[in-house]
Amino acid sequence: MRMWTTIAILAVAAAIFWLEFPRLKKAGKIKDIWFFSIILFLTTTVSVLESRGVNVPNPLDSIQAFYQAIGL
């Protein structure tokens, strides 16, 4: 079942890239293409890891630990 979830996540990410990249390229937005590609890659990676059962750390846990350490 995990394999199909991974394939679905990758298919959705590929569809998003396929729909958005040509628009950005046509508009000549190089910085936006880089930002879009990096964010899409990171979110796809985290989604695949989550679907595979890997324990991905939650950033909110770090923020809470910081504020507990300083006593707020």
C-alpha positions as CSV (number, residue, x, y, z in Angstrom):
1,M,0.0,0.0,0.0
2,R,2.9,2.4,0.8
3,M,4.2,2.0,-2.8
4,W,0.9,3.2,-4.3
5,T,0.9,6.2,-1.9
6,T,4.4,7.1,-2.9
7,I,3.5,6.8,-6.6
8,A,0.4,9.0,-6.1
9,I,2.5,11.7,-4.3
10,L,5.1,11.7,-7.1
11,A,2.4,11.8,-9.8
12,V,0.7,14.8,-8.1
13,A,4.0,16.6,-7.8
14,A,4.8,15.9,-11.4
15,A,1.4,17.2,-12.5
16,I,1.9,20.4,-10.5
17,F,5.3,20.9,-12.0
18,W,4.0,20.1,-15.5
19,L,1.2,22.7,-15.1
20,E,3.2,25.5,-13.4
21,F,6.7,25.3,-14.9
22,P,5.8,26.3,-18.5
23,R,3.9,29.4,-17.2
24,L,6.8,30.5,-15.2
25,K,9.3,29.8,-18.0
26,K,7.1,31.7,-20.5
27,A,7.0,34.7,-18.2
28,G,10.8,34.6,-17.8
29,K,10.6,34.3,-14.0
30,I,13.9,32.5,-13.3
31,K,13.9,33.3,-9.5
32,D,10.4,32.1,-9.2
33,I,11.2,28.9,-11.1
34,W,14.0,28.2,-8.6
35,F,11.9,28.9,-5.6
36,F,9.0,26.9,-6.9
37,S,11.2,23.9,-7.7
38,I,13.0,23.9,-4.4
39,I,9.7,24.2,-2.4
40,L,8.0,21.5,-4.5
41,F,11.0,19.2,-4.1
42,L,11.1,19.7,-0.3
43,T,7.4,19.2,0.2
44,T,7.4,16.1,-2.0
45,T,10.3,14.7,-0.1
46,V,8.6,15.2,3.2
47,S,5.3,13.8,1.9
48,V,7.0,10.6,0.6
49,L,8.9,10.2,3.9
50,E,5.7,10.5,5.9
51,S,3.9,8.0,3.6
52,R,6.8,5.6,4.2
53,G,6.4,5.8,7.9
54,V,9.6,7.7,8.6
55,N,9.4,9.9,11.7
56,V,9.8,13.4,10.4
57,P,10.5,16.0,13.2
58,N,7.9,18.6,13.7
59,P,9.3,22.2,13.8
60,L,6.8,23.2,16.5
61,D,8.4,20.7,18.9
62,S,11.7,22.7,18.6
63,I,9.9,26.0,19.1
64,Q,8.2,24.7,22.3
65,A,11.4,23.3,23.6
66,F,13.1,26.6,23.1
67,Y,10.5,28.6,25.0
68,Q,10.3,26.0,27.8
69,A,14.1,26.3,28.2
70,I,14.0,30.1,28.7
71,G,11.0,29.8,31.0
72,L,8.2,31.4,28.9
